[in-house]
Amino acid sequence: MVKLVYREQEFEVRGGSTLGKALKECQLNPHVVLAVREGKLITEDVILHDGDEIKLVAVISGG
């Protein structure tokens, strides 16, 4: 399983799918989070593997 951590919430999804699909499965908007795996930013097309822990950081914008 892959663990997605967003603020104080944790989600688990199966490995083998893309980050984009995993975010949609968890009902998280991929346009409002940055995903970090092992200290490096990853994009929506990256394949997730069992045992991965992905930290999701909220994107803040303003004007």
KOLTORMI-573242 format. One record per atom (N, C-alpha, C): residue number from 1; atom name; x negated, y negated, z. Coordinates in steps of 0.2 Angstrom, whole numbers, plus 5000, padded with zeros to 4 digits. Layout:
<rs>
[NUM, CA, [X, Y, Z]] ...
</rs>
This chain:
<rs>
[1, N, [4996, 5006, 5000]] [1, CA, [5000, 5000, 5000]] [1, C, [4996, 4994, 5000]] [2, N, [4998, 4988, 4998]] [2, CA, [4995, 4982, 4997]] [2, C, [4999, 4977, 5002]] [3, N, [4995, 4974, 5006]] [3, CA, [4998, 4969, 5011]] [3, C, [4997, 4962, 5009]] [4, N, [5003, 4958, 5008]] [4, CA, [5003, 4951, 5007]] [4, C, [5005, 4948, 5013]] [5, N, [5001, 4943, 5015]] [5, CA, [5001, 4939, 5021]] [5, C, [5003, 4932, 5019]] [6, N, [5009, 4929, 5021]] [6, CA, [5011, 4922, 5020]] [6, C, [5013, 4919, 5026]] [7, N, [5009, 4914, 5028]] [7, CA, [5011, 4911, 5035]] [7, C, [5011, 4916, 5040]] [8, N, [5017, 4917, 5043]] [8, CA, [5017, 4922, 5049]] [8, C, [5021, 4929, 5046]] [9, N, [5022, 4929, 5040]] [9, CA, [5026, 4935, 5037]] [9, C, [5021, 4940, 5034]] [10, N, [5022, 4946, 5034]] [10, CA, [5018, 4951, 5031]] [10, C, [5023, 4955, 5026]] [11, N, [5021, 4956, 5020]] [11, CA, [5025, 4960, 5015]] [11, C, [5020, 4966, 5013]] [12, N, [5023, 4972, 5012]] [12, CA, [5020, 4977, 5009]] [12, C, [5023, 4980, 5002]] [13, N, [5018, 4980, 4997]] [13, CA, [5021, 4983, 4991]] [13, C, [5016, 4988, 4989]] [14, N, [5018, 4992, 4984]] [14, CA, [5014, 4997, 4981]] [14, C, [5008, 4994, 4977]] [15, N, [5002, 4998, 4977]] [15, CA, [4997, 4996, 4972]] [15, C, [4998, 4998, 4965]] [16, N, [4995, 4995, 4961]] [16, CA, [4995, 4997, 4954]] [16, C, [4999, 4992, 4950]] [17, N, [5002, 4987, 4953]] [17, CA, [5006, 4982, 4949]] [17, C, [5002, 4975, 4949]] [18, N, [5004, 4970, 4946]] [18, CA, [5001, 4964, 4946]] [18, C, [5003, 4960, 4952]] [19, N, [4999, 4955, 4953]] [19, CA, [5001, 4950, 4959]] [19, C, [5007, 4947, 4957]] [20, N, [5008, 4945, 4951]] [20, CA, [5015, 4941, 4949]] [20, C, [5021, 4945, 4951]] [21, N, [5021, 4952, 4949]] [21, CA, [5026, 4956, 4950]] [21, C, [5027, 4957, 4958]] [22, N, [5022, 4958, 4961]] [22, CA, [5022, 4959, 4969]] [22, C, [5025, 4953, 4972]] [23, N, [5023, 4947, 4970]] [23, CA, [5026, 4941, 4973]] [23, C, [5034, 4940, 4971]] [24, N, [5036, 4942, 4965]] [24, CA, [5043, 4942, 4964]] [24, C, [5047, 4947, 4968]] [25, N, [5044, 4953, 4969]] [25, CA, [5047, 4959, 4973]] [25, C, [5048, 4956, 4980]] [26, N, [5043, 4952, 4982]] [26, CA, [5044, 4949, 4989]] [26, C, [5048, 4943, 4989]] [27, N, [5051, 4941, 4984]] [27, CA, [5055, 4935, 4983]] [27, C, [5051, 4929, 4985]] [28, N, [5044, 4929, 4983]] [28, CA, [5040, 4923, 4984]] [28, C, [5039, 4919, 4977]] [29, N, [5039, 4913, 4977]] [29, CA, [5038, 4909, 4971]] [29, C, [5031, 4909, 4969]] [30, N, [5028, 4911, 4964]] [30, CA, [5021, 4911, 4962]] [30, C, [5018, 4904, 4961]] [31, N, [5023, 4899, 4960]] [31, CA, [5021, 4892, 4959]] [31, C, [5019, 4888, 4965]] [32, N, [5021, 4891, 4971]] [32, CA, [5020, 4888, 4977]] [32, C, [5015, 4891, 4982]] [33, N, [5011, 4896, 4979]] [33, CA, [5006, 4899, 4983]] [33, C, [5000, 4900, 4979]] [34, N, [4994, 4900, 4983]] [34, CA, [4988, 4902, 4980]] [34, C, [4986, 4909, 4983]] [35, N, [4984, 4914, 4979]] [35, CA, [4982, 4920, 4982]] [35, C, [4975, 4921, 4983]] [36, N, [4973, 4924, 4988]] [36, CA, [4966, 4925, 4990]] [36, C, [4965, 4932, 4992]] [37, N, [4960, 4936, 4988]] [37, CA, [4958, 4942, 4990]] [37, C, [4950, 4942, 4991]] [38, N, [4948, 4945, 4997]] [38, CA, [4941, 4945, 4999]] [38, C, [4938, 4938, 4998]] [39, N, [4941, 4933, 5000]] [39, CA, [4938, 4926, 4999]] [39, C, [4938, 4923, 4992]] [40, N, [4941, 4926, 4987]] [40, CA, [4941, 4923, 4981]] [40, C, [4948, 4923, 4978]] [41, N, [4950, 4917, 4975]] [41, CA, [4956, 4916, 4972]] [41, C, [4958, 4921, 4966]] [42, N, [4964, 4923, 4966]] [42, CA, [4966, 4928, 4961]] [42, C, [4972, 4925, 4957]] [43, N, [4973, 4927, 4951]] [43, CA, [4978, 4925, 4947]] [43, C, [4984, 4930, 4947]] [44, N, [4990, 4928, 4944]] [44, CA, [4996, 4932, 4944]] [44, C, [4995, 4939, 4940]] [45, N, [4990, 4939, 4935]] [45, CA, [4989, 4945, 4931]] [45, C, [4984, 4950, 4934]] [46, N, [4981, 4949, 4940]] [46, CA, [4977, 4953, 4943]] [46, C, [4981, 4959, 4945]] [47, N, [4978, 4965, 4944]] [47, CA, [4981, 4971, 4947]] [47, C, [4979, 4972, 4954]] [48, N, [4984, 4974, 4958]] [48, CA, [4983, 4975, 4965]] [48, C, [4982, 4982, 4966]] [49, N, [4977, 4984, 4971]] [49, CA, [4975, 4991, 4973]] [49, C, [4977, 4993, 4980]] [50, N, [4979, 4999, 4981]] [50, CA, [4980, 5001, 4988]] [50, C, [4975, 4999, 4993]] [51, N, [4977, 4996, 4998]] [51, CA, [4971, 4994, 5003]] [51, C, [4970, 4987, 5003]] [52, N, [4972, 4984, 4997]] [52, CA, [4971, 4976, 4997]] [52, C, [4975, 4973, 5002]] [53, N, [4972, 4967, 5004]] [53, CA, [4975, 4962, 5009]] [53, C, [4975, 4956, 5005]] [54, N, [4980, 4953, 5003]] [54, CA, [4981, 4947, 5000]] [54, C, [4983, 4941, 5004]] [55, N, [4980, 4936, 5005]] [55, CA, [4982, 4930, 5009]] [55, C, [4985, 4925, 5004]] [56, N, [4991, 4923, 5006]] [56, CA, [4994, 4918, 5002]] [56, C, [4994, 4911, 5006]] [57, N, [4992, 4906, 5002]] [57, CA, [4991, 4900, 5005]] [57, C, [4996, 4895, 5001]] [58, N, [5000, 4891, 5005]] [58, CA, [5005, 4887, 5002]] [58, C, [5002, 4881, 4999]] [59, N, [5004, 4880, 4993]] [59, CA, [5001, 4874, 4989]] [59, C, [5005, 4868, 4991]] [60, N, [5001, 4863, 4992]] [60, CA, [5004, 4856, 4995]] [60, C, [5003, 4851, 4989]] [61, N, [5008, 4848, 4987]] [61, CA, [5008, 4842, 4982]] [61, C, [5011, 4836, 4985]] [62, N, [5010, 4831, 4982]] [62, CA, [5013, 4825, 4984]] [62, C, [5012, 4819, 4979]] [63, N, [5014, 4813, 4981]] [63, CA, [5013, 4808, 4976]] [63, C, [5012, 4802, 4980]] 
</rs>
